Each structure stands twice: as structure tokens, then as C-alpha cells.
């Protein structure tokens, strides 16, 4: 393990070479290459070493010897990417004496996270405490008042002594504060001859506290279902994985009122101080409000230990640094991160060239609705696939390498509540976005606010036909485009998280997906622009699908009409005028006239969404 770490450090920085020009400081500008070829390969290390491929796009999980071999080549660098999750021991906070927070804290102090981290080859990120993963921009690890990294059984024993956990002189094991014997069962689904070090360390940690403990192998699927229904257990090894960077899940995962709700709060954790921050986390209007609540909740969880992180994990990607440079270390689960493909460029010579990426599988679908609906929490195959969609489809904002928003189709956003603008209904929140002017679809059709509005109409309407992408839009009450370069979203509540509801959604072309002569709402699942060419592949991303051979390769070509391409003459100003409108009855359609030269007597449909009424939406003749 030490050899691997040394080699990784030695090869982390690519050599410096002459450049023909400096890349733009604007993260969006690019791409600087002509094309990307994804090739399905079984011998990724050999092909990277020989130069047949430039990047290993599918990530390493447990092939340490392969990494050591690659690390010996100075022309190969690595991307260490933390996983948005961890391995943890979940504790039943409702069962005596585990319901005593001091007991759980003593266990945490006795556990040797550093030892476990050193044993797991791909835990290149060290021990971790916060129940928000290190991959999240909301992680408050560096703000926690103490750590549980190294084993401190003497401190754990001192805590138990102070709480009245006496030791039975005959058995050598502790008794509960009320004088009864107890033992702790740690459930797991480990496979193989021997349990993992994380499990044996858990037993040894409890034994160091004079607590009798043992392991039990269970049907993990059945047990997790039973535990989610709040049935009896002591501790269980779990592998939580989180879908995105947000931390709204904290509000449900450990909320006291959910301790008896099936599928919620499986740790049965109850804490009034934690609950007091819940509304601010969910409904805080500003980043600072949400950050304050998130940090406070993480500190409370750290002190009370309803779940103990026993090891983090991550992914390792590898790439050659002798031909192309400019790789972006992001948080995407791929070394062929979309930002890397946007910014990568030749080390020497003119711009352009082709980057070849070796992957475990090529796509089985180019329908991102279907791909995301079927994506499993542990993407052992096709782990790079989610990184493909931003290469092909635009969004209002992009998620930057550090998981902060980067303006994309939108140049800025104005956020208003009733306090700032009396036209906004009390309790509602309105987001007004200005769009770039030069965006167009790959078939030459201008991309305007109408496409943005239609995208959310499509998600809502196609949800009636089973499209899960429409979930989470219940509080979106209206979206409209008062000018081609302006879009307005309005929500029925105030919350910082409403921004995430629309900011990163892939915008689709109205003239291709409409329900009259296009793909239609019911066609969300059968649409596939490559495998089923009934509709043209029209997009506005930095790349286009150039060619595809099923099960073999995929080639993307730089999109010449991409608004941030080197020859597009990108404009980031907006001249559209915003008209103020009032919302009508729930479920109605409002027609708002456009003023100025942009309007020319045109009208725009304001879509008022409702959770209960399905509105038949039609354009005005």
C-alpha cells in the first residue's frame, strides 16, 4: 500500500511542455480537441501503457497491482475521485443501552478508522467522520470539534465508567447502568472465508470497552427492509450512497418524527437540537442559511453517533500526460470528466486532435431518461456513462468541478420572495434567469426560453406515462418565458434547494420533443436518437455523436454550433425585457403579451402546474 501511495504521488503532476496558446480562463470555453473516441476494452492498462488509449474512463475499484504497474510510468497520471458514500455501521438508537449517546460515542472513540483506511487500497482519502461524504461540497469534516480517527479505548472506557456501565468481575464484561447483562450483535452480509477488517475491528473495539460482541451473517436485502420498517437490531454494516451533492436527505434520515415512519430514519435517532435545524436546512432562502444548518446538524450527528463511518472509498482513473494536458480533477465518477474533455488540449502543436478513452462498456441507450431511471447505486459497469450526458445536452447551469454552479445557458439569476417583490405571492419564491443570446440547436434552430419552459412541461406531462425524471417538481407552480432570453420559475414555498430543481436539468428541443409532431410525452421511454433513428439527434452540447458501433465504440465530434466553442463568438449578455404578470387560478393557462420589438404581437404560454390537476396545454392559434 505504501509503495502505491508513493508512486501515485510521484506521478501526480504531468511534465511541463510548450503550448501554442493559453486556454481560456472561462471554464465553459472549449472544446480544444476535434473528437473523442470511446472504445470498449478489456485490457485497459496495457492499452494505456502502449498509448493506444489516452484515458481510462471506467474507474478502478480493487485492482491494486494494476495501479502499481501504471504508476511506474512517468507519462501516466491519476485522478483520485472520492465516492459519494461510505461504509458505515448503523446503530439502533432506540434499543437499550445503545440508545445512550455516550455508549455510541465510546464505541466511536475505540474504533480504529486509521487502521481500516490503510488496509483498504482504494481508500486513498484517509479516515472520515462526518455523515456527509467527503465528495460533497457540504461536508463539514474540517469543522468537527474532535475526530474518531485513531483508536482511543481508554477514553471510551472512561465515558462508560462515568455513565455507570460497571464491569462484572466474573465475566469481565460490562453491565448496563441498570445492572443487566447485554451483548452487541453486528449484522453483515460479508462473503468469503474471513470477515473484513472493518468488521473485526468493530468487534475488537467493543471488546476493548469490555462489551461482549459478535458478528452475524444475514440476508442483507431482507434485513435492510426489516430495519427500514423499524424492526429489532443492534448494529449493521451498511453502504449508503447518495445521488447528488445536496444534503436535504439529512432532514429525513435522522429526523425524530421519522423514527416510526417506515423507510425513514432507520437508526431511530431522536434529538431535539438536530430537529431544530431542519426547517432552516430545507427552507433556508440563502446558501449561508443552509450551510449554517448543515454544519450544525453534522456536528450534532458527530457527537451522538447514530451511524459510524468505518471507511471511505473512492475511484481511481488513469490517463496519459505526454500527448494531452489540461485534465480537470472534478468529482465526477470518471477520468473522462466532462470538464476534462472541455479543457483538455495537446501538450505540443496546434489545437485539435482525437482523444481515445477506454471504457468497460459502450452505451446500451442514448436515452438519458431511461439510463438514469435504471442506474444502480453501485455502477460497477458503465460507471463513466453519467459523465457522457453533459457532453451532449445543455443545462441552465453546469455543476462545476468543485460541485458549485457554473453559468451555462443562463448568465445570471434573480431570486425574489414577497419581501423583495410584492408581485410574488406570500410564501412563494421566484427565480428570473437571463439566457445567452447565441445558443442554437445542432440543426440550426435557435435555443430560447421556450425550450426551457417546454422541458419542464415535458417532465411533468411525461411523468403521467412513467417518466421518473418528473419527480420532485411538486412545488413548481409556474414556469414561463416572457421574452426569448428570459425564463421565470415560481415555487409554492421558499427554499434554497429550489435552484437545484431546475439548474442542472438537461434542456431538450421543443421542436423535436413536442406532443404534436415530435417524440411526444408518451414517447419518453422509446425515444433513442442513435439506436432508433425515427427522430434526429438534435442537441446543443459541446459534442455531437459522430459514429457508433454497438458494443465496440462511440465517437463524438466537437459541436461547431456549441455556444462556447472557440469560433462561436459567445455573447453572455441578454437584452430581453421581462414583463410582470400575475398568476391566475390553479390549473389555468395564462397568455402574456410580449412588449417591445421582441414581441411583435406574439404570446407566450405560462404553465401553472398543480399536483392534483392535469391540464391540457395547447398553443394559442
MOHURA-V499941 format. One record per residue. N is the residue number from 1. RES is the residue in one small letter. PHI is phi as a letter, one per 20 degrees, with the letter a starting at -180 (none if undefined). Layout:
BEGIN
n = <N | N>
res = <RES | RES>
phi = <PHI | PHI>
END
This chain:
BEGIN
n = <1 | 2 | 3 | 4 | 5 | 6 | 7 | 8 | 9 | 10 | 11 | 12 | 13 | 14 | 15 | 16 | 17 | 18 | 19 | 20 | 21 | 22 | 23 | 24 | 25 | 26 | 27 | 28 | 29 | 30 | 31 | 32 | 33 | 34 | 35 | 36 | 37 | 38 | 39 | 40 | 41 | 42 | 43 | 44 | 45 | 46 | 47 | 48 | 49 | 50 | 51 | 52 | 53 | 54 | 55 | 56 | 57 | 58 | 59 | 60 | 61 | 62 | 63 | 64 | 65 | 66 | 67 | 68 | 69 | 70 | 71 | 72 | 73 | 74 | 75 | 76 | 77 | 78 | 79 | 80 | 81 | 82 | 83 | 84 | 85 | 86 | 87 | 88 | 89 | 90 | 91 | 92 | 93 | 94 | 95 | 96 | 97 | 98 | 99 | 100 | 101 | 102 | 103 | 104 | 105 | 106 | 107 | 108 | 109 | 110 | 111 | 112 | 113 | 114 | 115 | 116 | 117 | 118 | 119 | 120 | 121 | 122 | 123 | 124 | 125 | 126 | 127 | 128 | 129 | 130 | 131 | 132 | 133 | 134 | 135 | 136 | 137 | 138 | 139 | 140 | 141 | 142 | 143 | 144 | 145 | 146 | 147 | 148 | 149 | 150 | 151 | 152 | 153 | 154 | 155 | 156 | 157 | 158 | 159 | 160 | 161 | 162 | 163 | 164 | 165 | 166 | 167 | 168 | 169 | 170 | 171 | 172 | 173 | 174 | 175 | 176 | 177 | 178 | 179 | 180 | 181 | 182 | 183 | 184 | 185 | 186 | 187 | 188 | 189 | 190 | 191 | 192 | 193 | 194 | 195 | 196 | 197 | 198 | 199 | 200 | 201 | 202 | 203 | 204 | 205 | 206 | 207 | 208 | 209 | 210 | 211 | 212 | 213 | 214 | 215 | 216 | 217 | 218 | 219 | 220 | 221 | 222 | 223 | 224 | 225 | 226 | 227 | 228 | 229 | 230 | 231 | 232 | 233 | 234 | 235 | 236 | 237 | 238 | 239 | 240 | 241 | 242 | 243 | 244 | 245 | 246 | 247 | 248 | 249 | 250 | 251 | 252 | 253 | 254 | 255 | 256 | 257 | 258 | 259 | 260 | 261 | 262 | 263 | 264 | 265 | 266 | 267 | 268 | 269 | 270 | 271 | 272 | 273 | 274 | 275 | 276 | 277 | 278 | 279 | 280 | 281 | 282 | 283 | 284 | 285 | 286 | 287 | 288 | 289 | 290 | 291 | 292 | 293 | 294 | 295 | 296 | 297 | 298 | 299 | 300 | 301 | 302 | 303 | 304 | 305 | 306 | 307 | 308 | 309 | 310 | 311 | 312 | 313 | 314 | 315 | 316 | 317 | 318 | 319 | 320 | 321 | 322 | 323 | 324 | 325 | 326 | 327 | 328 | 329 | 330 | 331 | 332 | 333 | 334 | 335 | 336 | 337 | 338 | 339 | 340 | 341 | 342 | 343 | 344 | 345 | 346 | 347 | 348 | 349 | 350 | 351 | 352 | 353 | 354 | 355 | 356 | 357 | 358 | 359 | 360 | 361 | 362 | 363 | 364 | 365 | 366 | 367 | 368 | 369 | 370 | 371 | 372 | 373 | 374 | 375 | 376 | 377 | 378 | 379 | 380 | 381 | 382 | 383 | 384 | 385 | 386 | 387 | 388 | 389 | 390 | 391 | 392 | 393 | 394 | 395 | 396 | 397 | 398 | 399 | 400 | 401 | 402 | 403 | 404 | 405 | 406 | 407 | 408 | 409 | 410 | 411 | 412 | 413 | 414 | 415 | 416 | 417 | 418 | 419 | 420 | 421 | 422 | 423 | 424 | 425 | 426 | 427 | 428 | 429 | 430 | 431 | 432 | 433 | 434 | 435 | 436 | 437 | 438 | 439 | 440 | 441 | 442 | 443 | 444 | 445 | 446 | 447 | 448 | 449 | 450 | 451 | 452 | 453 | 454 | 455 | 456 | 457 | 458 | 459 | 460 | 461 | 462 | 463 | 464 | 465 | 466 | 467 | 468 | 469 | 470 | 471 | 472 | 473 | 474 | 475 | 476 | 477 | 478 | 479 | 480 | 481 | 482 | 483 | 484 | 485 | 486 | 487 | 488 | 489 | 490 | 491 | 492 | 493 | 494 | 495 | 496 | 497 | 498 | 499 | 500 | 501 | 502 | 503 | 504 | 505 | 506 | 507 | 508 | 509 | 510 | 511 | 512 | 513 | 514 | 515 | 516 | 517 | 518 | 519 | 520 | 521 | 522 | 523 | 524 | 525 | 526 | 527 | 528 | 529 | 530 | 531 | 532 | 533 | 534 | 535 | 536 | 537 | 538 | 539 | 540 | 541 | 542 | 543 | 544 | 545 | 546 | 547 | 548 | 549 | 550 | 551 | 552 | 553 | 554 | 555 | 556 | 557 | 558 | 559 | 560 | 561 | 562 | 563 | 564 | 565 | 566 | 567 | 568 | 569 | 570 | 571 | 572 | 573 | 574 | 575 | 576 | 577 | 578 | 579 | 580 | 581 | 582 | 583 | 584 | 585 | 586 | 587 | 588 | 589 | 590 | 591 | 592 | 593 | 594 | 595 | 596 | 597 | 598 | 599 | 600 | 601 | 602 | 603 | 604 | 605 | 606 | 607 | 608 | 609 | 610 | 611 | 612 | 613 | 614 | 615 | 616 | 617 | 618 | 619 | 620 | 621>
res = <x | x | x | x | x | x | x | x | x | x | x | x | x | x | x | x | x | x | x | x | x | x | x | x | x | x | x | x | x | x | x | x | x | x | x | x | x | x | x | x | x | x | x | x | x | x | x | x | x | x | x | x | x | x | x | x | x | x | x | x | x | x | x | x | x | x | x | x | x | x | x | x | x | x | x | x | x | x | x | x | x | x | x | x | x | x | x | x | x | x | x | x | x | x | x | x | x | x | x | x | x | x | x | x | x | x | x | x | x | x | x | x | x | x | x | x | x | x | x | x | x | x | x | x | x | x | x | x | x | x | x | x | x | x | x | x | x | x | x | x | x | x | x | x | x | x | x | x | x | x | x | x | x | x | x | x | x | x | x | x | x | x | x | x | x | x | x | x | x | x | x | x | x | x | x | x | x | x | x | x | x | x | x | x | x | x | x | x | x | x | x | x | x | x | x | x | x | x | x | x | x | x | x | x | x | x | x | x | x | x | x | x | x | x | x | x | x | x | x | x | x | x | x | x | x | x | x | x | x | x | x | x | x | x | x | x | x | x | x | x | x | x | x | x | x | x | x | x | x | x | x | x | x | x | x | x | x | x | x | x | x | x | x | x | x | x | x | x | x | x | x | x | x | x | x | x | x | x | x | x | x | x | x | x | x | x | x | x | x | x | x | x | x | x | x | x | x | x | x | x | x | x | x | x | x | x | x | x | x | x | x | x | x | x | x | x | x | x | x | x | x | x | x | x | x | x | x | x | x | x | x | x | x | x | x | x | x | x | x | x | x | x | x | x | x | x | x | x | x | x | x | x | x | x | x | x | x | x | x | x | x | x | x | x | x | x | x | x | x | x | x | x | x | x | x | x | x | x | x | x | x | x | x | x | x | x | x | x | x | x | x | x | x | x | x | x | x | x | x | x | x | x | x | x | x | x | x | x | x | x | x | x | x | x | x | x | x | x | x | x | x | x | x | x | x | x | x | x | x | x | x | x | x | x | x | x | x | x | x | x | x | x | x | x | x | x | x | x | x | x | x | x | x | x | x | x | x | x | x | x | x | x | x | x | x | x | x | x | x | x | x | x | x | x | x | x | x | x | x | x | x | x | x | x | x | x | x | x | x | x | x | x | x | x | x | x | x | x | x | x | x | x | x | x | x | x | x | x | x | x | x | x | x | x | x | x | x | x | x | x | x | x | x | x | x | x | x | x | x | x | x | x | x | x | x | x | x | x | x | x | x | x | x | x | x | x | x | x | x | x | x | x | x | x | x | x | x | x | x | x | x | x | x | x | x | x | x | x | x | x | x | x | x | x | x | x | x | x | x | x | x | x | x | x | x | x | x | x | x | x | x | x | x | x | x | x | x | x | x | x | x | x | x | x | x | x | x | x | x | x | x | x | x | x | x | x | x | x | x | x | x>
phi = <none | f | g | f | f | f | f | f | f | f | d | f | d | f | f | e | c | f | c | e | a | e | f | f | f | f | g | f | f | q | e | d | d | e | a | c | d | e | d | f | b | d | d | f | f | f | f | f | f | e | n | f | c | d | c | e | f | e | e | f | d | b | d | f | f | f | f | f | f | f | f | f | e | f | e | c | d | c | d | e | c | f | e | e | r | a | e | b | d | e | d | e | f | d | d | f | e | f | f | e | f | f | f | f | f | f | f | f | f | f | f | e | f | f | f | f | f | f | e | e | g | e | e | f | d | n | f | b | d | g | f | e | g | f | f | e | f | e | f | d | g | f | d | f | f | b | c | d | f | d | f | c | f | f | f | f | f | f | f | f | g | f | e | n | e | f | d | f | f | e | e | n | d | f | d | f | g | e | n | e | f | b | b | d | d | d | e | b | c | f | d | o | f | d | f | f | f | f | f | f | f | f | f | f | f | f | f | f | e | m | d | f | b | b | e | b | e | c | f | f | f | f | f | f | f | f | f | f | e | m | e | f | a | d | c | b | f | c | c | f | c | d | f | b | f | f | c | f | g | g | f | d | f | c | f | g | f | e | f | c | e | g | n | c | l | f | e | l | e | c | b | f | f | f | f | f | e | f | f | f | f | e | c | g | e | c | g | f | f | f | f | f | f | f | f | f | f | f | f | f | f | f | f | d | l | f | b | d | f | d | a | e | b | a | c | c | d | c | b | e | d | e | d | c | c | n | g | d | e | d | d | f | e | a | f | e | g | g | f | f | f | f | d | f | b | f | f | c | n | f | f | o | n | d | e | d | d | e | c | f | b | e | g | e | b | d | e | f | f | f | f | f | f | d | f | e | f | d | e | f | c | m | f | e | g | g | f | f | f | f | f | d | c | e | b | f | c | d | e | f | g | e | m | d | f | c | g | c | f | e | e | a | b | d | d | c | d | f | f | e | b | f | f | e | g | g | n | e | c | d | d | d | d | e | d | f | e | d | f | b | f | f | e | n | f | f | e | c | g | f | f | f | f | f | g | f | f | f | f | f | f | f | f | f | d | n | f | f | f | e | f | n | d | g | e | e | e | a | b | b | c | f | b | g | d | c | c | c | d | c | d | e | c | d | a | g | f | f | g | f | f | d | f | d | f | f | e | d | f | f | f | d | e | g | e | d | c | d | f | n | f | f | e | g | e | e | f | b | f | d | f | c | e | f | c | f | e | d | b | b | e | f | c | c | f | e | b | b | c | g | m | c | b | c | d | d | d | g | e | f | e | f | f | d | f | f | d | e | m | g | d | d | d | c | d | f | e | e | d | e | c | d | e | e | f | g | n | e | d | d | d | d | f | e | e | m | f | f | f | l | m | f | c | c | e | e | e | d | e | b | f | d | d | e | e | f | d | c | f | f | f>
END
